[in-house]
Amino acid sequence: MIRTLTFSIASALLLAAAGPAAARGDRDRDQDNLREAAAQGQVIPLNRLIADVRSRAPYNNMTYLGGPQFDARQMVYALKFMDGSQVVIVYVDARTGRIVGRRP
């Protein structure tokens, strides 16, 4: 009984640890694909996208928080800004630089 319980707990811990590792692997692949696409001119470099969005109203009056996230399937960046006490997430098409969404 104790062996079975110990084995079950150990298995659960191993499975729980595998989840974040798999997610890191996906992010690494996304970053590799993004670098390759940028090198081939298929996407706008991130620093240029950020500078472009920060130059537009109303984002030019907000604080950029950093930590951009990239959705490789949709080729969209999520950029975080602070507007007073509210976090605003701006979704930007990595291929065109067009703002495709905002929350809130």
C-alpha positions in Angstrom: 0.0 0.0 0.0 2.8 2.5 0.9 4.8 1.5 -2.2 1.8 2.1 -4.4 1.1 5.5 -2.8 4.7 6.5 -3.0 4.8 5.4 -6.7 1.6 7.4 -7.4 2.9 10.5 -5.8 6.3 10.3 -7.6 4.5 9.7 -10.9 2.2 12.7 -10.3 5.2 14.9 -9.5 7.0 13.8 -12.6 4.0 14.6 -14.8 3.5 18.0 -13.2 7.2 18.9 -13.8 6.9 17.8 -17.5 4.2 20.4 -18.3 6.4 23.5 -17.8 9.2 21.9 -19.7 7.0 21.2 -22.6 5.7 24.7 -22.6 9.3 26.0 -22.6 10.0 23.8 -25.6 7.0 25.4 -27.5 8.2 28.9 -26.6 11.7 28.1 -27.8 10.3 26.8 -31.1 8.2 29.9 -31.4 11.2 32.1 -30.8 13.3 30.2 -33.3 10.5 30.5 -35.9 10.2 34.2 -35.2 13.9 34.8 -35.6 13.9 33.0 -38.9 10.9 34.9 -40.1 12.5 38.2 -39.1 15.7 37.3 -40.8 13.8 36.6 -44.0 11.8 39.9 -43.7 8.5 38.1 -43.1 7.9 39.9 -39.8 8.8 43.4 -38.5 11.5 43.3 -35.8 10.0 43.5 -32.3 11.9 46.7 -31.3 10.5 48.5 -34.3 7.0 47.3 -33.6 7.2 48.5 -30.0 8.6 51.9 -31.0 5.8 52.3 -33.6 3.0 51.4 -31.1 4.6 53.7 -28.4 4.6 56.6 -30.9 0.8 56.3 -31.5 -1.9 57.9 -29.4 -3.1 56.9 -26.9 -0.1 54.6 -26.2 2.3 57.4 -26.3 0.9 58.6 -23.0 1.1 55.1 -21.4 4.0 53.3 -19.8 5.3 50.3 -21.8 5.6 47.4 -19.3 7.8 45.0 -21.5 7.5 41.3 -21.5 6.0 40.9 -25.0 4.3 37.6 -25.8 4.1 36.1 -29.2 1.4 33.9 -30.7 3.1 32.0 -33.5 -0.1 30.6 -34.9 -1.6 34.1 -35.5 1.7 35.9 -35.8 0.6 38.4 -33.3 2.4 40.1 -30.4 0.7 41.1 -27.1 2.3 44.2 -25.8 1.5 45.4 -22.2 1.0 49.0 -21.3 0.0 50.8 -18.1 -2.7 53.4 -18.3 -3.0 54.9 -14.9 -3.8 51.9 -12.7 -5.1 49.7 -15.6 -3.0 47.3 -17.7 -3.8 47.5 -21.4 -2.8 44.8 -23.7 -2.3 45.7 -27.4 -2.3 43.0 -30.0 -0.1 43.8 -33.0 0.3 41.8 -36.2 4.0 40.9 -36.5 3.8 41.0 -40.3 2.2 44.3 -40.9 2.6 46.3 -37.6 -1.1 46.9 -37.6 -2.9 46.9 -34.2 -5.5 44.1 -34.4 -6.9 44.3 -30.9 -6.8 45.7 -27.5 -7.9 44.6 -24.0 -9.5 46.6 -22.3 
